[in-house]
């Protein structure tokens, strides 16, 4: 029997159409994370005395790393039997046809960060972990927007539920309320983002370098791991798996987060640039 308290979801994934071109909500929400993250990094760089002109190559590197990594992640992790064929391999280079994986995007972002730090880090006094501590905050908000985009696409949702906030995704022919796992993830990422930002602004004196990023990995991918238990399989081969592909791909990130936290407390390195181990203050600005 249908739950009378459920949400009937029949929202168009498109904002508008012009001829054969249609602009999706997902596209806007996916891209929105980049200017918001850029603004956050302007504040980070100014606060700690870095030249904001260094952000332009970081933005491009992250944009390329995210899109390429997410696309390859979907093609290689979820549908290799389809894409790694002579008939369909060219579709790997067509992300607009759908198919992006967050775990692949995470790997692409890490590779972009390694390149950026190798190119600009040493001469400007920052290292990979310093940058990742701050990037994790921005990624939380970007991830929230992406999951809201999934909701607008009526995709990546959960199993049948009797909870009052279940969504009936009419565009997919659903007749029963399903777990809105897109919202579960979006909300968990948003809360994590605000929590990490609060620690950065108010509690930076009480932590060490690596704490923010380690916590980010454990909580974000930990929540992803748990939410997958109520999510429908994305591809057919997941139906007979005890843990789905999203969960197996989350485990290394959670383990990496634990290792980073252990390293953070062992190294006891200042989270602020050019600060002494026992003095957590941003560089002083000189007046002219």
C-alpha positions as CSV (number, residue, x, y, z in Angstrom):
1,X,0.0,0.0,0.0
2,X,1.3,3.4,-0.9
3,X,2.6,5.6,1.9
4,X,0.4,8.7,2.0
5,X,3.3,10.7,3.5
6,X,5.7,10.0,0.7
7,X,7.0,12.6,-1.7
8,X,5.9,12.3,-5.3
9,X,8.9,13.4,-7.4
10,X,8.2,14.3,-11.0
11,X,10.7,17.1,-11.6
12,X,12.1,17.6,-15.1
13,X,15.9,17.1,-15.2
14,X,16.1,20.0,-17.7
15,X,16.0,23.7,-16.9
16,X,15.2,24.6,-20.5
17,X,15.5,23.4,-24.1
18,X,16.7,25.3,-27.2
19,X,16.2,23.1,-30.2
20,X,18.0,19.8,-29.6
21,X,20.0,21.3,-26.8
22,X,18.8,20.9,-23.2
23,X,20.5,22.3,-20.1
24,X,20.2,20.0,-17.1
25,X,20.0,20.9,-13.5
26,X,22.8,18.3,-12.9
27,X,25.2,20.2,-15.2
28,X,24.6,23.5,-13.3
29,X,24.9,21.9,-9.9
30,X,28.1,20.0,-10.9
31,X,29.8,23.1,-12.1
32,X,28.5,25.2,-9.2
33,X,31.0,23.5,-6.8
34,X,34.0,25.0,-8.6
35,X,33.3,28.8,-8.2
36,X,32.2,28.2,-4.6
37,X,35.4,26.2,-3.9
38,X,37.4,28.9,-5.7
39,X,36.0,31.6,-3.4
40,X,36.8,29.5,-0.4
41,X,40.4,29.0,-1.5
42,X,40.8,32.8,-2.1
43,X,40.0,33.2,1.6
44,X,42.4,30.4,2.5
45,X,45.2,31.8,0.5
46,X,44.7,35.4,1.6
47,X,44.5,34.3,5.3
48,X,47.8,32.4,5.1
49,X,49.7,34.8,2.9
50,X,49.7,33.0,-0.5
51,X,49.4,34.7,-3.8
52,X,45.8,34.2,-5.1
53,X,47.1,34.2,-8.6
54,X,48.3,30.6,-7.8
55,X,44.6,29.5,-7.8
56,X,44.0,29.7,-11.5
57,X,46.1,26.6,-12.4
58,X,44.7,24.8,-9.4
59,X,41.1,25.5,-10.6
60,X,41.9,24.2,-14.1
61,X,43.8,21.1,-12.7
62,X,40.9,20.2,-10.4
63,X,38.3,20.7,-13.2
64,X,40.2,18.4,-15.6
65,X,41.0,15.9,-12.9
66,X,37.4,15.7,-11.6
67,X,35.7,15.3,-15.0
68,X,38.3,12.9,-16.5
69,X,38.6,10.9,-13.3
70,X,34.9,10.6,-12.7
71,X,34.2,9.6,-16.3
72,X,37.0,7.0,-16.3
73,X,35.9,5.8,-12.9
74,X,32.4,5.0,-14.2
75,X,33.6,3.4,-17.4
76,X,36.2,1.2,-15.7
77,X,34.6,0.5,-12.4
78,X,31.0,0.1,-13.3
79,X,30.7,-0.8,-17.0
80,X,34.0,-2.0,-18.4
81,X,32.3,-4.8,-20.4
82,X,30.5,-2.1,-22.4
83,X,33.1,0.6,-22.8
84,X,36.2,-1.5,-23.3
85,X,35.0,-2.8,-26.6
86,X,35.7,-1.9,-30.2
87,X,32.1,-0.7,-30.7
88,X,31.8,1.6,-27.7
89,X,35.3,2.7,-26.5
90,X,34.9,6.1,-28.1
91,X,31.9,6.8,-25.8
92,X,34.4,7.0,-22.9
93,X,35.2,10.5,-24.2
94,X,31.5,11.5,-24.2
95,X,30.6,12.3,-20.5
96,X,27.6,14.3,-21.6
97,X,25.9,11.0,-22.4
98,X,25.9,10.2,-18.6
99,X,28.0,8.1,-16.3
100,X,30.3,9.8,-13.7
101,X,31.7,8.0,-10.6
102,X,32.6,9.9,-7.5
103,X,35.4,7.5,-6.6
104,X,37.0,8.0,-9.9
105,X,36.6,11.8,-9.5
106,X,38.4,11.6,-6.1
107,X,41.3,9.8,-7.7
108,X,41.5,12.4,-10.5
109,X,41.4,15.2,-8.0
110,X,44.3,13.6,-6.0
111,X,46.4,13.3,-9.2
112,X,45.7,16.9,-10.0
113,X,46.7,18.0,-6.6
114,X,50.0,16.0,-6.8
115,X,50.8,17.8,-10.1
116,X,49.9,21.2,-8.7
117,X,52.0,20.8,-5.6
118,X,54.9,19.5,-7.5
119,X,54.7,22.5,-9.8
120,X,54.0,25.3,-7.3
121,X,54.2,24.0,-3.8
122,X,57.9,24.0,-2.9
123,X,58.6,27.5,-4.1
124,X,55.6,28.9,-2.3
125,X,56.0,27.0,0.9
126,X,53.0,24.6,0.9
127,X,52.9,20.8,0.7
128,X,50.3,18.3,-0.4
129,X,48.7,17.7,3.0
130,X,48.3,21.4,3.7
131,X,46.4,21.7,0.4
132,X,44.3,18.6,1.0
133,X,43.3,19.8,4.4
134,X,41.6,22.8,2.8
135,X,40.4,21.0,-0.4
136,X,38.4,18.5,1.7
137,X,36.3,21.3,3.0
138,X,35.4,22.6,-0.5
139,X,34.8,19.1,-1.8
140,X,32.1,18.5,0.8
141,X,30.0,21.3,-0.6
142,X,30.7,20.3,-4.2
143,X,29.6,16.8,-3.4
144,X,26.4,18.1,-1.9
145,X,25.5,19.9,-5.1
146,X,26.3,16.9,-7.2
147,X,24.0,14.6,-5.2
148,X,21.3,17.3,-5.5
149,X,21.9,17.0,-9.3
150,X,21.4,13.3,-9.0
151,X,18.1,14.0,-7.3
152,X,17.0,16.3,-10.2
153,X,17.9,13.4,-12.6
154,X,15.8,11.0,-10.5
155,X,18.8,8.6,-10.4
156,X,20.9,6.8,-7.8
157,X,18.2,6.3,-5.3
158,X,17.4,3.6,-2.8
159,X,15.2,0.6,-2.1
160,X,11.5,0.7,-1.1
161,X,10.9,2.4,2.3
162,X,7.9,3.0,4.5
163,X,9.5,6.1,6.0
164,X,7.5,9.3,5.5
165,X,10.2,11.0,3.5
166,X,10.3,8.3,0.8
167,X,10.3,9.5,-2.8
168,X,8.2,8.1,-5.6
169,X,10.3,8.7,-8.7
170,X,7.5,8.9,-11.3
171,X,9.8,9.6,-14.3
172,X,11.3,6.1,-13.8
173,X,8.0,4.4,-13.6
174,X,8.2,3.9,-9.8
175,X,5.0,3.4,-7.9
176,X,6.4,2.8,-4.4
177,X,8.4,5.3,-2.2
178,X,12.1,4.7,-2.3
179,X,14.9,6.0,0.0
180,X,16.1,9.4,-1.4
181,X,19.7,8.4,-0.9
182,X,20.8,11.4,-2.9
183,X,19.5,13.6,-0.1
184,X,21.1,11.4,2.6
185,X,24.5,11.9,1.0
186,X,23.9,15.6,0.2
187,X,22.9,16.3,3.8
188,X,25.8,14.3,5.3
189,X,28.3,16.1,3.0
190,X,26.9,19.5,3.9
191,X,27.1,18.9,7.6
192,X,30.6,17.6,7.3
193,X,31.6,20.6,5.3
194,X,30.3,23.1,7.9
195,X,31.9,21.0,10.7
196,X,35.3,21.0,9.0
197,X,35.0,24.8,8.2
198,X,34.2,25.4,11.9
199,X,37.3,23.5,13.0
200,X,39.4,25.4,10.5
201,X,38.1,28.8,11.7
202,X,37.8,28.2,15.4
203,X,39.9,25.2,16.3
204,X,42.9,25.3,14.1
205,X,45.2,25.8,17.2
206,X,44.1,22.4,18.5
207,X,44.8,20.2,15.5
208,X,47.8,19.1,13.3
209,X,48.3,19.1,9.6
210,X,46.4,16.2,8.1
211,X,43.6,16.1,10.7
212,X,41.1,17.8,8.5
213,X,41.7,15.7,5.4
214,X,41.9,12.4,7.4
215,X,38.6,13.2,9.0
216,X,37.1,14.2,5.7
217,X,38.0,10.8,4.1
218,X,36.8,8.8,7.1
219,X,33.4,10.6,7.5
220,X,32.6,11.2,3.8
221,X,33.4,7.7,2.5
222,X,32.1,6.2,5.8
223,X,28.7,7.8,5.2
224,X,28.9,6.7,1.5
225,X,29.6,3.1,2.7
226,X,26.6,3.1,5.1
227,X,24.2,4.7,2.7
228,X,25.0,2.1,0.0
229,X,23.2,-0.5,2.2
230,X,19.8,1.1,1.3
231,X,20.7,2.1,-2.3
232,X,19.6,0.1,-5.3
233,X,22.4,-1.5,-7.4
234,X,23.6,0.8,-10.1
235,X,24.7,-2.0,-12.5
236,X,23.5,-5.6,-12.8
237,X,26.7,-7.3,-11.5
238,X,26.2,-5.7,-8.1
239,X,23.0,-7.6,-7.4
240,X,24.9,-10.7,-6.3
241,X,27.6,-8.9,-4.3
242,X,27.6,-8.8,-0.5
243,X,29.0,-5.3,-0.8
244,X,28.4,-3.2,-3.9
245,X,31.1,-1.5,-6.0
246,X,30.6,1.9,-4.2
247,X,31.3,0.2,-0.8
248,X,34.4,-1.7,-2.0
249,X,35.7,1.6,-3.6
250,X,35.1,3.5,-0.3
251,X,37.1,1.1,1.9
252,X,40.6,2.3,0.6
253,X,39.6,5.9,1.2
254,X,38.5,5.2,4.7
255,X,41.7,3.2,5.4
256,X,43.7,6.1,4.0
257,X,41.9,8.5,6.3
258,X,42.8,6.4,9.3
259,X,46.4,6.3,8.3
260,X,46.5,10.0,7.7
261,X,45.1,10.7,11.2
262,X,47.7,8.4,12.8
263,X,50.4,10.3,10.8
264,X,49.0,13.6,11.8
265,X,49.3,12.9,15.5
266,X,52.7,11.3,15.1
267,X,54.2,14.1,13.0
268,X,52.6,16.9,14.9
269,X,53.1,19.3,12.1
270,X,51.6,22.8,12.2
271,X,48.4,23.1,10.0
272,X,49.4,26.7,9.2
273,X,52.0,27.8,6.7
274,X,55.4,28.8,8.0
275,X,54.3,28.3,11.6
276,X,56.4,26.8,14.3
277,X,55.1,23.6,15.8
278,X,54.0,25.3,19.0
279,X,52.7,28.5,17.4
280,X,49.5,28.2,15.3
281,X,49.1,31.7,13.9
282,X,48.7,32.9,10.3
283,X,51.7,34.9,8.9
284,X,51.5,38.5,10.0
285,X,50.7,41.0,7.3
286,X,53.0,44.0,7.0
287,X,51.5,47.5,6.5
288,X,53.0,49.8,3.9
